[in-house]
Amino acid sequence: MFYKITLPFLFLASASGIAFSYENSLRDQYCHDGASWPAAVSEENLKFDDIASLSTLQRQITRQEKAQLGKKLFFDPRLSSSNQISCASCHNPQLGWADGSRVAIGHDRRQGHRNTMGLFNVAYFEPLFWDGRAKNLHQQALMPVEDPKEMNETLESMLDKLNDIKGYKRDFEEIYATKTEQYTIKKEEVSDALTVFMKTISSRPTRFDQFVEGDCSKLTDQEIVGMHLFRTKARCITCHSGALFTDNQFHNTGLSYFGRRLEDLGRFEATGKVEDMGKFRTPSLRELKHTGPYMHNGLFPNLRGIVNMYNAGMGVGRSYREGEPKISELIKPLNLTLEERKALEDFLLALSNETSRYVQPPGLYELGE
């Protein structure tokens, strides 16, 4: 039976076992300015922003001409060696700007070894990728082009193709050329146009945002219980914080599969630092309804399985293999009841819109156009 939050109840708010008694409903407590919400879970030496509306983010300003050019490039398969794979092949706007697959499928049907991250709100993230190997969006933009498992193209060949297409040559020249140069398209300009377009890929306000901004009817009682759990007993907010529901940091959640077939040492592969073994970037929880399967390896098809794993503590307290990286100290068994887990899952789904935003692919320039 789910909580009837219009009645008083006792609730364990954190793993520390501190009990809070509520004389009023959670709806009454949350349906006003966030500064007056019940206190979130407290963790020594850990600071985080509370969850918040998208309206608190600083708006990204982009040039429309660059964004349109970058959009055309994003959907153009001629950036790949096979002329069949575009950026949108793995970042489909109808699939939450991800691909719906366990791991990415690229050139010659080669499998990658990680799940494709969605691109919603990518303008606000640095560094990028699960392991943080790209320091910013400009550096990331062309990395898939050269990756042999993705687009398998050289930048030189890609630029030759673009320079042979009159439409691209004209548009790039109008935006990037100076009066003194004999113009040819450059890799920095391709990266810039792609970056500007990707910065336009942003979430729309959800029912959660509308609730936080004052419309108290937008979340159900069950979802408000889930939001309270998220901030307190379930401890989600220790990593999934702020308006984007991520600290954009790297943590070891116990899924490195150390010494096993699916071993992936995460950020260690980018930095070479032993302390980074098994750490992965905290993904944003916005629009997660549309971006499954989940986690860096895509092994989890639904949220229920992930909530159950975190509830059990992700293996905290188990024995480790020699050299195996230790799970983050932020992860602890949660002792959530079945009803609490369901409420938490309902709240997580309220962070998504009903459908993923659909973007019409642009027409491509014909050779010689």
N, C-alpha and C positions, 0 to 999 in steps of 0.2 A: 504494500500500500504506500502511495506517495505522500509526502508531507502536505498537510493542510496548513499553510503558513499564516492563515489568519488567526491561528490559535497560538498561545504561548507554548514554547518548547525549550528543552535543554539541548545544547549542541556543543560537541567538542570541536573547537575552532582550530586546533593545530596539533601536530604530533607531540607537542610538549604536554598535552593533556589538560590545558587550561579550559575550564568550562565557562561558557557565556550563557546567561539567562536572558531570554527575550520576552519582554512584556508586550511588545507590539509586533506587528507582522514584519517580515523582511521587506515586503513591498513598501511599507511606510518608511523603513530605514534607508532604503536605497533610492526612493523616488524623490530625491532632492540633490543638491550640489554634492559632488563626489568628495569634497573635503570633509563632509559630515558622515560619510559611510562608516560602518563598523571597521575597526582596525583590521588590516590584512595580517597574514601570518608574519611573525617576526623571526628573523634569522640573524644571529650575531655576525657583524662585519659585512652584512649583505645589504646593499641599498638598491632599490628598484623604483621605477615610476609605476604608479597605479595604472590599471587598465583605463582606457579613455576613448573618446570619440575620434573619428578620422578628422573632424574639424580642427583638432588641436595641432595637426601636422602643418608645417609650412608648405604652402603651395609651390609646386615646381613650375617655373616659367620656361617655356620652350618656344622656339621659333616654328611657326606653322609650316613654312616651306621646308625646313630641315626634317620636321617630323613626317611629312608626306613622302619625302624622298627616302627616309629611313624605313618607312612602312613598305614601300615598294621593294627595297632591298631585302627586308625581313621575309617577305613572301616569295622571293625569287630563287628558284632552285639552281639557277646558273652560277650561284656562288659556290656550288659544290663541283667536284671533279666529274661526277656522273650526270650533272645537270638535272638531277631528280630529287635532291634533298635541299630543302630550305630551312631557315631558322624555325619557321612555323611547323615543320614536320615534327619537331619535338616540343614545340611551344604553341599548341593549338588553342586559339581563343575560345573554342567551344568546349575545351577540356580544362578550364582554369589556367590556360596558358602553360599547361603541362601536356602529357601525352597519354595518360591513363594506363601506361604499361608498368610492369615491375621495374624494369631498367630500360634505358633508352636503346632504340634500334637505329643504327646509322648506315654508313656506307657498306654496300654489299651484304646487307642484313646482319652486320656485325653487332653483337650485343655490347653495350657498355657495362660497367659494373656498379652503377649507382642509379637511383631513381631520379627522374627529371624534376627539378624544382620548378614550381610555377613562377611566373614573372609579375604577379600582382605586386604593386608598390615597390618594385625593384629599385626605383630611384633613391630610396631611403636606406639602402643596405650597402655597407662596406665592412669587410671584404665580401667576395662572392664565391659561390659554389659551396658544396657541403664541407669542403676542407679549407675554404678561404684562400685558394691559390691565386685568385685574381684580386688585386687590391682595390679595384674600382670597376665601374661599368665600362669605361673606355677600354681598359685592358681586357676585360672579358669578351667584348663584342666580337672580336675576330678569332678568338681561341678555338671555337668549334669548327671554323673553316679549315684550320690546319690539322685538327685532330684526325688521325687515320681511322678512328672508329666512328667518327661523326660525318663530316663533309669531305674529308680526305683531299683537300685542295691546297695548292700553294698560293700564297698571296700574290706572287708574280703572275701566275696564270689567271687568277680571279680578276686582277686589275686589267690584264690584257683583254679579257672578255668584256668587261664593263666599258673600257675605252673604245671598243669596236661598236658599241651600241649608241647611236646618235642621241637617242632620248636621254640616256644617262649622262652622256658627255655634255649635253646642253644644260641639264638641270644642275649638275655639279658645278659647271662653269659659272652659271648665274649666281650660285651661292658662295662658292669658294675662290674663284679666280681673282687675281689682282690684275691691274691694267698692264703690268709690265711683263707678265709671263706668257710663254707659249703653253697653254694649259693641257695637262693630262691629269686624270683622276689619281689620287694618292690614297694609300692605305689609311692614313690618319683621318682623311675626310670620310671614307667609308665607315670607319669606326665611329666617327663623330655623328654621322647621320643616323646610324643604327642606335647609338646611345640616346640621342634626342627622341627617337621614336619610342624606345623602350621606357623612357621616363614618363611617357603618356599612359602607360599601362597601370591603371590604378583601380582600387576597389571603389565600388559605390557604397554609400551609407547603408548599413544593415538595420534590422530591427533593434539590435543592441545599441547602435549609434543613436537612433531615434529615442530610445528609452533614456539613455544617458543625457540627451539634450532636452529632456523634459516631458516626453509623451509616455507616461507611465503605463499606458495600455499595451505597449508594443511587446512586452515580454510576459509570458505566462507565469503563474506562481511557481510552476515546476522549474522554469528556466531561471527565475530569480534565485531559487534555492541552489541551482547549479552554479550561478555566478558567485554566490556567497561561498560555496564550497571551493570554487576555483581560487578565490582570494584567501581562503583560510585553511580548512582541514586538508584539502587535496593538494595544497602547496604549489599548484600550477604556476602561480604568479611569480615564484622565485626565479623562473627563467622566461616565462611567457608574459612579459609586462609591457606597459605603455600602450599607445594607440595601435601599434602593429602587432601586439601580443608576441613579442620576442625581445630578448636582450641583445640579439645579434652577436652573442658570444659563442664559445665552443665548450661543450661538456661531454664527458664520457657517460653515456647512459647504459653501458653494459652490453652493447650490441656490436662489438668489434669482431666477434666470433674468432677470437685469438686462437691460433693453432688449428683452426678447422677450415673446411672447404670454402666457406664464404668470408674468410678473414678480410677485414678492411680496417686499416689503422688510421683512417680519417686524416685529421689535420697533420699528423706526423708525416704523411706523404708530401705535404707542401712545405713544411718547415724543417723536417729532420730532427726536431727536438723530442727527446724521450718523453718529456712531460706532456706532449701533445698526442701521445699514442691513444687511439680509441676515441678521440674527441671529434664531434661534428657540430656544425653550426645549428643553433636553435632555429627551427623554421617558424615563420609566422603562422598563426592559426587563422588568419582571415581567409575566407573563401575555401577552407579546407574541405567543405562538402564536395567540391568539384575537383580536388587535386589528388585523390587517392589513386593507387595504393600508397601507403605511408612509410615513413622513416627512410633513411638513406639508402637502404637496400630494397625498398618496395615490398617487403615480405608481409606486410600487414594490410589486408584488404578493407578493414573497417575500423572505426574508432573504438568499438567495444573491446576488441582485443588489446589495443594500446592502453586503454583505461585500466583494464584488468592487470596488465603487466606492471604499470606504475603503482597500482594499488598493492601489489605483492612486493614492491620494492625493487623490481628489476634484478633480482638475484642478490641483493645486499646480504652479506653474511655468509655467502657460499665460499667454498675454497677456490683459490686461484691457481692457475698453472704458473710455472716458473716464467717470469718475465711478463706476465699478463698485466695490462694496465688496470688500475683500480677504478671502480665506479665513483662518480662524483659524490661528495659528502652531502650534497643537497638532496639526494634521493634517499627516501626512507619509506618503509612500509606505511600505508595510509589507513588501513582498517576501515575503508569505506564500505557501507552496506550495499546491497544490490540496489536499493532504492536511491541511495546517494550517487552511485555510479550512473544510474539512468538519468538522474537530474543533471549531473555534470555533462553527460553526453548531449543532452537536449540543449544546454547552454552553448556548448561548443558549436553545435549546428546553427545556432542563432547568430553566429559570427559570419555567416555566409548569406548571400542573396539566393533567391529561389533558383535562378539560372545563372550560368556563367555568361559573362558579357560576350555577345556575338560581334565580331568585327568582319566586315566584308573584305575579302582579299582584293587588292587592287589589280587592275589589268597590267600585264607585263609589256614592256617595250619589245617590239619585234626587232630582230637583227636588221640593222640598217635604217631603222626608223629615226 
